[in-house]
Amino acid sequence: MSKSFTEHERQLIKQNLINACKECWKQYGYSKTGIRDIVQRANISTGAFYQFFSSKELLFMTTADEYQKELDQILYEKMKIDSSKHGLAEGLKALAIELSTMSWLTSMWDEWPLIIQKLPPDYMEQDFHNDKIRMENLISEYELIPKKSLDMATQVVDCLLSSMFQFDFTVSGTKEAVDFIIDTTINELFE
């Protein structure tokens, strides 16, 4: 019989699982991290784990969503300084640098197809829908004028973000190249 948790306990345990996932992810990467590693760090049983997540992949995606919120703050900080498309470009440039420092994310890139295969069928569609809502909110809040459809703008920015953590900013000229790509892309997407 599984233990029932209060809502407060549920929130604490879920956050402990996410934190343990972050630690394991950084240390071992996706494929070498097992549920056993995560539950040991979170100090819960494997059975209790399944009261919170139906799979390791869903925990990983929830953890990635938490990182997304942190990254959104970087973007919004730049947009507060300059609410035009130029501020958006500066925010994306700051994200590119931040993403390039996340070795746990870089190590996961090759494993991404494995993760996606194990997610519920509609998960990625819902994830894109959430990205579209974030883009729509950004456009609305900062009164950006898109030249392309919301779907296109979202897809392009998603593609841009997903490639950013692969850049090595220690190589001469990389920052300038990334800045050019971002500036050109944003100029094509927004008035």
C-alpha positions as CSV (number, residue, x, y, z in Angstrom):
1,M,0.0,0.0,0.0
2,S,1.4,3.4,-1.0
3,K,1.7,6.2,1.4
4,S,-0.5,9.2,0.9
5,F,1.1,12.6,1.1
6,T,-0.2,16.0,2.1
7,E,-0.2,18.6,-0.6
8,H,2.7,20.3,1.1
9,E,4.7,17.0,1.2
10,R,3.8,16.4,-2.5
11,Q,5.3,19.8,-3.4
12,L,8.4,19.2,-1.4
13,I,9.0,15.7,-2.7
14,K,8.4,16.8,-6.3
15,Q,10.9,19.6,-5.9
16,N,13.4,17.2,-4.3
17,L,13.0,14.8,-7.3
18,I,13.6,17.7,-9.7
19,N,16.7,18.8,-7.8
20,A,17.9,15.2,-7.7
21,C,17.3,14.9,-11.4
22,K,19.3,18.1,-12.0
23,E,22.2,16.7,-10.0
24,C,22.2,13.3,-11.7
25,W,21.7,14.9,-15.1
26,K,24.8,17.0,-14.5
27,Q,26.9,14.1,-13.2
28,Y,25.8,11.2,-15.4
29,G,23.8,12.5,-18.3
30,Y,20.4,11.1,-19.3
31,S,21.2,7.5,-20.3
32,K,23.4,6.8,-17.3
33,T,20.9,8.2,-14.8
34,G,18.5,5.6,-13.4
35,I,15.4,6.1,-11.3
36,R,17.3,4.4,-8.5
37,D,20.0,7.2,-8.6
38,I,17.3,9.9,-8.5
39,V,15.2,8.4,-5.7
40,Q,18.3,7.8,-3.5
41,R,19.2,11.4,-3.8
42,A,15.6,12.5,-3.2
43,N,15.4,10.1,-0.2
44,I,12.2,8.4,-1.3
45,S,11.3,4.9,-2.5
46,T,11.0,3.9,-6.1
47,G,7.3,3.2,-5.5
48,A,6.8,6.8,-4.3
49,F,8.6,8.1,-7.4
50,Y,5.8,6.7,-9.5
51,Q,3.2,8.6,-7.6
52,F,4.8,11.8,-9.0
53,F,6.1,10.7,-12.5
54,S,5.2,7.8,-14.7
55,S,8.7,7.7,-16.2
56,K,12.2,9.0,-16.0
57,E,11.5,10.9,-19.2
58,L,8.6,12.8,-17.8
59,L,10.8,13.8,-14.8
60,F,13.5,14.9,-17.2
61,M,11.1,17.0,-19.2
62,T,9.6,18.6,-16.0
63,T,13.2,19.4,-15.0
64,A,13.9,20.9,-18.4
65,D,10.7,23.0,-18.1
66,E,12.0,24.3,-14.8
67,Y,15.3,25.3,-16.5
68,Q,13.1,26.9,-19.2
69,K,11.6,29.2,-16.6
70,E,15.1,30.3,-15.5
71,L,16.1,31.0,-19.1
72,D,12.9,32.9,-19.7
73,Q,14.0,35.3,-16.9
74,I,17.2,36.0,-18.7
75,L,15.3,36.9,-21.9
76,Y,12.7,39.0,-20.0
77,E,15.5,41.0,-18.2
78,K,16.9,42.1,-21.5
79,M,13.4,42.9,-22.8
80,K,12.8,45.1,-19.8
81,I,15.8,47.2,-20.8
82,D,14.8,47.4,-24.5
83,S,11.3,46.2,-25.4
84,S,11.8,46.3,-29.1
85,K,12.9,43.5,-31.4
86,H,16.5,44.5,-30.6
87,G,15.9,43.7,-27.0
88,L,14.6,40.3,-28.0
89,A,17.7,39.8,-30.1
90,E,19.9,40.8,-27.1
91,G,17.9,38.4,-24.8
92,L,18.5,35.6,-27.3
93,K,22.2,36.3,-27.4
94,A,22.3,36.2,-23.6
95,L,20.5,32.9,-23.8
96,A,23.0,31.5,-26.3
97,I,25.8,32.2,-23.9
98,E,24.0,30.7,-21.0
99,L,23.0,27.6,-22.9
100,S,26.5,27.1,-24.0
101,T,27.6,26.8,-20.4
102,M,25.0,24.1,-19.6
103,S,27.2,20.9,-20.0
104,W,24.3,18.7,-18.8
105,L,22.2,19.9,-21.7
106,T,25.0,19.5,-24.2
107,S,25.5,16.0,-23.1
108,M,21.8,15.2,-23.5
109,W,21.6,16.4,-27.1
110,D,22.6,13.0,-28.6
111,E,20.1,11.3,-26.3
112,W,17.2,13.6,-27.2
113,P,15.6,11.1,-29.7
114,L,15.6,8.4,-27.0
115,I,13.8,10.7,-24.6
116,I,11.2,11.8,-27.2
117,Q,10.4,8.1,-28.1
118,K,9.5,7.3,-24.5
119,L,7.2,10.3,-24.0
120,P,3.5,10.1,-24.3
121,P,2.5,10.7,-28.0
122,D,1.0,14.1,-27.5
123,Y,3.7,15.5,-25.2
124,M,5.8,17.2,-27.9
125,E,2.7,18.7,-29.5
126,Q,1.7,20.1,-26.0
127,D,5.3,21.4,-25.5
128,F,5.1,23.3,-28.8
129,H,1.7,24.7,-27.8
130,N,3.2,26.0,-24.6
131,D,6.1,27.5,-26.6
132,K,3.5,29.2,-28.8
133,I,1.7,30.7,-25.8
134,R,5.1,32.0,-24.4
135,M,5.8,33.6,-27.8
136,E,2.3,35.1,-28.0
137,N,2.7,36.5,-24.5
138,L,6.1,38.0,-25.4
139,I,4.7,39.5,-28.6
140,S,1.7,41.0,-26.8
141,E,3.5,42.2,-23.7
142,Y,6.3,44.0,-25.7
143,E,4.1,45.0,-28.6
144,L,6.3,43.3,-31.1
145,I,5.0,43.3,-34.7
146,P,5.5,39.9,-36.3
147,K,6.2,39.6,-40.1
148,K,5.5,35.9,-40.0
149,S,2.8,33.7,-38.4
150,L,2.9,32.9,-34.7
151,D,3.6,29.2,-35.7
152,M,6.5,30.2,-37.9
153,A,8.0,32.6,-35.3
154,T,7.7,30.0,-32.6
155,Q,9.3,27.3,-34.8
156,V,12.2,29.5,-35.8
157,V,13.0,30.6,-32.3
158,D,12.7,27.0,-31.0
159,C,15.1,25.9,-33.7
160,L,17.4,28.8,-32.9
161,L,17.4,28.0,-29.2
162,S,17.8,24.3,-29.7
163,S,21.0,24.9,-31.7
164,M,22.5,27.5,-29.4
165,F,24.0,25.2,-26.7
166,Q,26.1,23.5,-29.4
167,F,28.2,26.7,-30.0
168,D,31.7,27.0,-28.5
169,F,32.1,30.6,-27.6
170,T,35.8,30.1,-26.8
171,V,36.4,29.7,-30.6
172,S,37.3,33.0,-32.2
173,G,34.5,34.5,-34.2
174,T,31.7,32.3,-32.7
175,K,30.1,35.1,-30.8
176,E,30.0,37.4,-33.8
177,A,28.6,34.6,-36.0
178,V,25.9,33.8,-33.4
179,D,25.0,37.5,-33.0
180,F,24.7,37.8,-36.8
181,I,22.4,34.7,-37.0
182,I,20.2,36.0,-34.2
183,D,20.1,39.6,-35.5
184,T,19.2,38.4,-39.0
185,T,16.6,36.0,-37.8
186,I,14.9,38.5,-35.6
187,N,14.9,41.1,-38.4
188,E,13.2,38.6,-40.6
189,L,10.6,37.7,-38.0
190,F,9.6,41.1,-36.6
191,E,9.1,44.7,-37.9
